[in-house]
Amino acid sequence: MDFRFTEEQEQLRAVLCEFARRELLPHYAEWDRTGAFPRHLWREMGRLGLTGLRVSPQYGGSGADCVTTGIAAEEIARGDFNAAYAVMLNALLAEVLEAHASDAVRREWLAPMASGERLVAIAITEPGAGSDVANLAARAVRDGDRYIITGEKSGISLASVADAFVVFAKTQADAGARGVSAFLVPRETPGVEVHRYKDMGNVAIGRGSVFFDHVEVATDYRIGEENRAFYQLMKGFDLSRVLICLQCLGAAMQSLDETAEHVKRRHAFGRPLAQFQGVAFPLVEYYTKLEMIRWFSYRALWLRDRGLPHTKEASMCKWLGPQVAAQAIHESILLHGHYGYTKDLPLEQRLRDVIGLEIGDGTAQTQKIVIAREWLGKPYKPR
Ligand SMILES: Cc1cc2nc3c(=O)[nH]c(=O)nc-3n(C[C@H](O)[C@H](O)[C@H](O)COP(=O)(O)OP(=O)(O)OC[C@H]3O[C@@H](n4cnc5c(N)ncnc54)[C@H](O)[C@@H]3O)c2cc1C
């Protein structure tokens, strides 16, 4: 066993820690208040290589391993939770496109994704199919050398700003998960329309619904084999689930660090707050929990880097990490007293943001179903 990060990984962490502190944290609230999407930040992160970590060098990325990608998600989220979507979503999509897209799509989309110039979103959820994700209503009907896609996708991150969508749609009705295919649909394709939500958090990532009204895409734009999207592409979520965990942990760790400084400085009853067990113990408890989840997350990424099974580990990270992160941020607000409740501090925004990813990429219940299936066996999969 070797729990050390490599020297390069430690260097990257130090660079990103500084970048997050200087460039991201001071503007974190700005995008929340204005609702503007900081496209320039994605380009800046592209220059730092963060949007192309899981894109291989032949397509302009760095081909970094999953552990390194986890470090980036964690450190960037310390400065700006929503900027870490650039690491997490791009890693997921880069893996999916590189493994399953046609040459034409890879050449056209991977390099601009890696540079942070173009944004790609993933559109699976529908008004009638979220946790019950195989129950899609969107249809893609083959017509010669193209597909015609019709349907509505809901809750999609980056919907209002993405340049393209990886869309899941049924290509074989009544075949459940065995009848779903995926397609890359450029946003400017006729028939694509977007409606942005007014979210309580994650405001900067412009979540929304995407409507596809008889949208035509060439067969070249199908990602993976027909009817096999669920089996081929869903493996990508074993990565995004761990990255989401680290993203939430980064925001929570930053909140604990800020709280630790606050309780050392602020006095009550003639001594620093930190000297009261009632203050130090909850902080220490969350610090302990977050550290343990953090190391478990890196282990999950380590397994993935070695091609070892890690589906249940990814789901463990996804349900526990965001939940404990939200609780730790809540506690940080309380330990700041009334000032913690204001919008002058980033704590309230972090709480709103982290709650979003308790839901996004599958709720805790969904993850527990996956873990039970993997651990107890398919016949005992909970309903
Ligand atoms: C911030 C954010 C970002 C997102 N980004 C994307 C994106 O980029 N692309 C995308 O496609 N989707 C995205 N989503 C959508 C997300 O994946 C879904 O919201 C999620 O999978 C849950 O689906 P649902 O909202 O339909 O809830 P439902 O499926 O209606 O579930 C409602 C509640 O019932 C529970 N529940 C459902 N079934 C069961 C069961 N069998 N047992 C126990 N409990 C159950 C759920 O856990 C949940 O608490 C995002 C959501 C959020 C909040």
The ligand as a Tripos MOL2 file, in Angstrom:
@<TRIPOS>MOLECULE
LIG
   53    58     1     0     0
SMALL
NO_CHARGES

@<TRIPOS>ATOM
      1 C1        -27.6800   20.2230   -9.8570 C.3       1 LIG1
      2 C2        -28.2180   19.1680  -10.7670 C.ar      1 LIG1
      3 C3        -27.5450   18.8730  -11.9370 C.ar      1 LIG1
      4 C4        -28.0700   17.9230  -12.8210 C.ar      1 LIG1
      5 N1        -27.4330   17.7010  -14.0150 N.ar      1 LIG1
      6 C5        -27.9390   16.8160  -14.8870 C.ar      1 LIG1
      7 C6        -27.3290   16.6230  -16.1630 C.ar      1 LIG1
      8 O1        -26.3320   17.2600  -16.4970 O.2       1 LIG1
      9 N2        -27.8810   15.7150  -17.0160 N.ar      1 LIG1
     10 C7        -28.9850   14.9900  -16.6880 C.ar      1 LIG1
     11 O2        -29.4200   14.1910  -17.5020 O.2       1 LIG1
     12 N3        -29.6020   15.1610  -15.4860 N.ar      1 LIG1
     13 C8        -29.1100   16.0530  -14.5970 C.ar      1 LIG1
     14 N4        -29.7460   16.2570  -13.3800 N.ar      1 LIG1
     15 C9        -30.9460   15.5090  -13.0740 C.3       1 LIG1
     16 C10       -30.6960   14.4050  -12.0360 C.3       1 LIG1
     17 O3        -29.8360   13.4150  -12.5300 O.3       1 LIG1
     18 C11       -32.0380   13.8500  -11.5690 C.3       1 LIG1
     19 O4        -32.7280   14.9300  -10.9680 O.3       1 LIG1
     20 C12       -31.8990   12.7150  -10.5760 C.3       1 LIG1
     21 O5        -31.3930   11.5760  -11.2170 O.3       1 LIG1
     22 C13       -33.2180   12.3790   -9.8810 C.3       1 LIG1
     23 O6        -34.2500   12.2450  -10.7740 O.3       1 LIG1
     24 P1        -35.6480   13.0410  -10.5890 P.3       1 LIG1
     25 O7        -35.3080   14.4740  -10.3750 O.co2     1 LIG1
     26 O8        -36.5490   12.6980  -11.7180 O.co2     1 LIG1
     27 O9        -36.2250   12.5030   -9.2290 O.3       1 LIG1
     28 P2        -37.2290   11.2220   -9.0280 P.3       1 LIG1
     29 O10       -36.7030   10.0630   -9.7990 O.co2     1 LIG1
     30 O11       -38.6200   11.6650   -9.2850 O.co2     1 LIG1
     31 O12       -37.0240   10.9710   -7.4850 O.3       1 LIG1
     32 C14       -37.6570   11.7750   -6.4850 C.3       1 LIG1
     33 C15       -37.2820   11.2170   -5.1240 C.3       1 LIG1
     34 O13       -37.7090    9.8550   -5.0220 O.3       1 LIG1
     35 C16       -36.6160    9.0050   -4.7170 C.3       1 LIG1
     36 N5        -36.7640    7.7260   -5.4060 N.ar      1 LIG1
     37 C17       -37.0370    7.5000   -6.7120 C.ar      1 LIG1
     38 N6        -37.0650    6.1760   -6.9770 N.ar      1 LIG1
     39 C18       -36.7850    5.5480   -5.7920 C.ar      1 LIG1
     40 C19       -36.6360    4.1750   -5.3970 C.ar      1 LIG1
     41 N7        -36.7750    3.1620   -6.2630 N.pl3     1 LIG1
     42 N8        -36.3570    3.9080   -4.0960 N.ar      1 LIG1
     43 C20       -36.1830    4.9230   -3.2030 C.ar      1 LIG1
     44 N9        -36.2950    6.2280   -3.5270 N.ar      1 LIG1
     45 C21       -36.5880    6.5340   -4.8050 C.ar      1 LIG1
     46 C22       -35.3830    9.7580   -5.2200 C.3       1 LIG1
     47 O14       -34.2100    9.3320   -4.5560 O.3       1 LIG1
     48 C23       -35.7720   11.1910   -4.9030 C.3       1 LIG1
     49 O15       -35.4700   11.4880   -3.5620 O.3       1 LIG1
     50 C24       -29.2500   17.2270  -12.4960 C.ar      1 LIG1
     51 C25       -29.9220   17.5120  -11.3000 C.ar      1 LIG1
     52 C26       -29.4240   18.4870  -10.4540 C.ar      1 LIG1
     53 C27       -30.1910   18.8090   -9.2070 C.3       1 LIG1
@<TRIPOS>BOND
     1     1     2 1
     2     2     3 ar
     3     2    52 ar
     4     3     4 ar
     5     4     5 ar
     6     4    50 ar
     7     5     6 ar
     8     6     7 ar
     9     6    13 1
    10     7     8 2
    11     7     9 ar
    12     9    10 ar
    13    10    11 2
    14    10    12 ar
    15    12    13 ar
    16    13    14 ar
    17    14    15 1
    18    14    50 ar
    19    15    16 1
    20    16    17 1
    21    16    18 1
    22    18    19 1
    23    18    20 1
    24    20    21 1
    25    20    22 1
    26    22    23 1
    27    23    24 1
    28    24    25 2
    29    24    26 1
    30    24    27 1
    31    27    28 1
    32    28    29 2
    33    28    30 1
    34    28    31 1
    35    31    32 1
    36    32    33 1
    37    33    34 1
    38    33    48 1
    39    34    35 1
    40    35    36 1
    41    35    46 1
    42    36    37 ar
    43    36    45 ar
    44    37    38 ar
    45    38    39 ar
    46    39    40 ar
    47    39    45 ar
    48    40    41 1
    49    40    42 ar
    50    42    43 ar
    51    43    44 ar
    52    44    45 ar
    53    46    47 1
    54    46    48 1
    55    48    49 1
    56    50    51 ar
    57    51    52 ar
    58    52    53 1
@<TRIPOS>SUBSTRUCTURE
     1 LIG1         1 GROUP 0 **** ****
